[in-house]
């Protein structure tokens, strides 16, 4: 059984569907949860819902693209809870644009949020992560295969995968670093894709979309003692779509 009692999670992008599922699961397993997101109002509302007494939940505003925000959030986490045991980077931006139509600003924004943001949070957290701490970066199947009209997103996620492996080499044996690559997960982000390509579901061996809770379960495993000999790895959560197509 996973038990995060006395542990502290720092989660970026916590107001998204996957982020909220991760927060709920870690909180259920006993962790204190520091939840950061650009949507400060939404994050504060979710934190109150998660932990009405405010004992084990702290909501903070964070722009993933800003290095200073990452440092400020880490400082607030350590000030409030005295430690950081797990960092999960789930902040992301997924927008459709063909490369031929993409502006430099659109490219830079996607890279800044989806890749630079992972770097900023990991770099800021490293000095404060506890012995046997864990980092889990949320990547994407797009980082392995590419993605039509999402080249900026796919490039950033591919970079996240390489950054994860490099960090695993640098931080072992004190800190484990892994990634999770979701496929088609229920939520607003995937609906336009399914509308254009309905064959994606029957082409998925599991014949359905995944759920945010199923991604959260893999993240919890990687942050737990059950995965204490797992580092530098990426776990796919896509119902077999990656291998089937």
C-alpha positions in Angstrom: 0.0 0.0 0.0 1.2 3.5 -0.8 1.5 5.8 2.2 2.6 9.4 1.8 1.9 10.4 5.4 4.5 13.1 6.4 5.5 13.6 2.8 5.2 16.8 0.8 4.2 17.0 -2.8 4.9 20.0 -5.0 2.7 19.9 -8.1 2.8 22.3 -11.0 -0.2 22.7 -13.3 -2.3 21.4 -10.5 -5.6 22.9 -11.8 -5.7 20.7 -14.9 -7.6 17.5 -15.1 -4.5 15.3 -14.6 -3.1 17.7 -12.0 -6.3 17.6 -9.9 -6.4 13.8 -10.0 -2.8 13.6 -8.9 -3.5 16.1 -6.0 -6.6 14.1 -4.9 -4.7 10.8 -4.8 -1.7 12.1 -3.0 -3.9 13.9 -0.5 -5.8 10.7 0.1 -2.6 8.8 0.7 -1.6 11.4 3.4 0.6 13.9 1.6 0.7 17.6 2.2 0.1 19.1 -1.3 1.5 22.4 -2.6 -0.5 23.1 -5.7 0.7 25.7 -8.2 -1.0 27.0 -11.3 -1.3 30.1 -13.4 -5.0 30.2 -12.5 -4.6 31.4 -8.9 -8.4 31.7 -8.2 -9.2 28.3 -9.5 -6.3 26.8 -7.6 -7.3 28.3 -4.3 -10.9 27.1 -4.8 -9.6 23.6 -5.5 -7.3 23.6 -2.5 -10.3 24.5 -0.3 -12.3 21.7 -1.8 -9.4 19.2 -1.3 -8.6 20.2 2.3 -11.2 22.6 3.8 -9.1 23.1 7.0 -6.0 24.2 4.9 -3.7 21.9 7.0 -2.4 19.8 4.1 -3.0 22.0 1.0 -1.4 25.2 -0.1 -2.3 27.0 -3.4 0.2 29.2 -5.1 0.2 31.1 -8.4 3.0 30.0 -10.8 3.7 30.9 -14.4 5.7 27.9 -15.5 7.6 30.0 -18.0 9.1 32.2 -15.3 12.2 31.0 -13.4 11.5 33.4 -10.6 8.1 31.9 -10.0 9.6 28.4 -9.6 12.0 29.7 -7.0 9.3 31.5 -5.2 7.1 28.5 -5.0 9.9 26.3 -3.7 10.7 28.8 -1.0 7.0 29.0 0.0 6.8 25.2 0.1 9.9 24.9 2.4 8.7 27.7 4.6 5.3 26.2 5.1 6.1 22.5 5.3 9.8 22.3 5.9 10.6 19.8 3.1 9.9 18.6 -0.4 9.6 14.9 -1.1 8.1 14.8 -4.5 8.0 17.2 -7.5 5.5 16.5 -10.2 5.6 18.9 -13.2 2.2 18.9 -14.9 2.0 22.4 -16.2 1.4 22.5 -20.0 0.0 24.3 -23.0 -1.5 22.4 -25.9 -2.6 24.5 -28.9 -3.1 23.6 -32.5 -1.0 25.2 -35.2 0.7 24.0 -38.4 4.4 24.8 -38.5 3.9 26.7 -41.8 1.4 29.0 -40.0 3.2 29.1 -36.6 4.7 32.4 -35.4 7.9 32.6 -33.5 6.0 33.8 -30.5 3.7 30.8 -30.6 6.7 28.5 -30.8 8.6 30.2 -28.0 5.5 30.2 -25.7 5.0 26.5 -26.1 8.6 25.7 -25.5 8.7 28.1 -22.5 5.8 26.5 -20.8 6.2 22.8 -21.8 10.0 22.5 -21.6 11.6 25.5 -19.9 8.9 25.2 -17.2 10.1 21.7 -16.3 13.7 22.9 -16.2 12.9 25.8 -14.0 10.9 23.8 -11.4 13.4 20.9 -11.3 16.4 23.2 -11.0 14.7 25.2 -8.2 13.7 22.0 -6.3 16.9 20.0 -6.5 18.6 21.6 -3.4 15.5 21.1 -1.3 14.4 17.6 -2.3 14.7 15.1 0.5 16.9 12.0 0.5 15.1 9.4 -1.6 13.0 12.1 -3.1 11.3 11.8 -6.5 10.7 13.9 -9.6 8.0 12.9 -12.1 7.6 14.9 -15.3 4.4 14.7 -17.2 5.4 14.2 -20.9 3.1 12.9 -23.7 2.9 10.3 -26.4 3.4 13.2 -28.8 7.0 13.5 -27.4 7.7 10.0 -28.8 5.8 10.1 -32.1 5.3 13.7 -33.0 1.9 15.2 -33.5 0.2 16.8 -36.5 -0.4 20.5 -36.0 1.3 20.3 -32.6 5.0 20.3 -33.5 5.9 22.9 -30.8 4.2 20.8 -28.1 5.7 17.5 -29.4 9.2 19.1 -29.5 8.9 20.3 -26.0 7.7 17.0 -24.7 10.5 15.2 -26.5 12.9 17.6 -24.7 11.2 16.8 -21.4 11.9 13.1 -22.0 15.6 13.7 -22.6 15.8 16.1 -19.7 14.2 13.4 -17.4 16.9 10.9 -18.4 19.7 13.4 -18.0 18.5 14.4 -14.5 18.2 10.8 -13.5 21.9 10.4 -14.2 22.9 13.6 -12.5 20.8 13.1 -9.3 21.2 9.4 -8.6 21.4 7.8 -6.1 19.8 10.6 -3.9 16.8 11.5 -6.1 14.9 9.4 -8.7 13.6 11.0 -11.9 11.0 9.5 -14.2 8.4 10.6 -16.7 4.8 9.6 -17.5 3.6 9.9 -21.1 -0.2 10.0 -21.2 -2.0 9.2 -24.5 -5.7 10.0 -25.1 -7.0 11.0 -21.7 -10.6 12.1 -21.1 -11.0 15.9 -20.9 -11.5 19.0 -22.9 -8.0 18.9 -24.5 -8.6 15.6 -26.3 -12.2 16.2 -27.6 -11.3 18.2 -30.7 -8.8 15.5 -31.7 -11.3 12.7 -31.3 -13.9 14.7 -33.3 -11.4 14.9 -36.2 -10.0 11.4 -35.9 -12.7 9.1 -34.4 -10.8 6.1 -35.5 -8.3 6.7 -32.7 -10.5 5.0 -30.1 -11.1 1.7 -32.0 -7.4 1.7 -32.9 -6.6 1.8 -29.2 -6.3 -1.8 -28.0 -8.2 -1.0 -24.8 -11.0 0.5 -26.9 -11.5 3.6 -24.8 -10.0 6.9 -23.6 -7.9 6.8 -20.4 -8.8 8.7 -17.3 -6.9 11.3 -15.3 -7.2 9.0 -12.3 -5.3 6.3 -14.2 -2.5 8.7 -14.9 -2.4 9.8 -11.3 -2.0 6.2 -10.1 1.1 5.7 -12.2 2.5 9.0 -10.9 1.9 7.9 -7.3 3.6 4.6 -7.9 6.7 6.3 -9.3 6.9 8.6 -6.2 6.4 5.8 -3.8 8.8 3.3 -2.2 7.3 0.7 -4.6 9.4 2.3 -7.3 12.6 2.9 -5.3 14.8 1.1 -7.9 13.1 2.8 -10.9 14.8 5.9 -12.4 15.3 7.4 -15.8 12.2 5.6 -17.1 9.1 6.7 -18.9 5.8 4.9 -18.4 3.2 5.1 -21.1 -0.4 5.5 -20.1 -2.3 5.1 -23.4 -4.2 1.9 -23.5 -1.7 0.4 -26.1 -2.3 3.1 -28.7 1.5 3.8 -28.9 2.4 0.3 -29.9 -0.7 -0.3 -32.0 -0.2 2.6 -34.3 
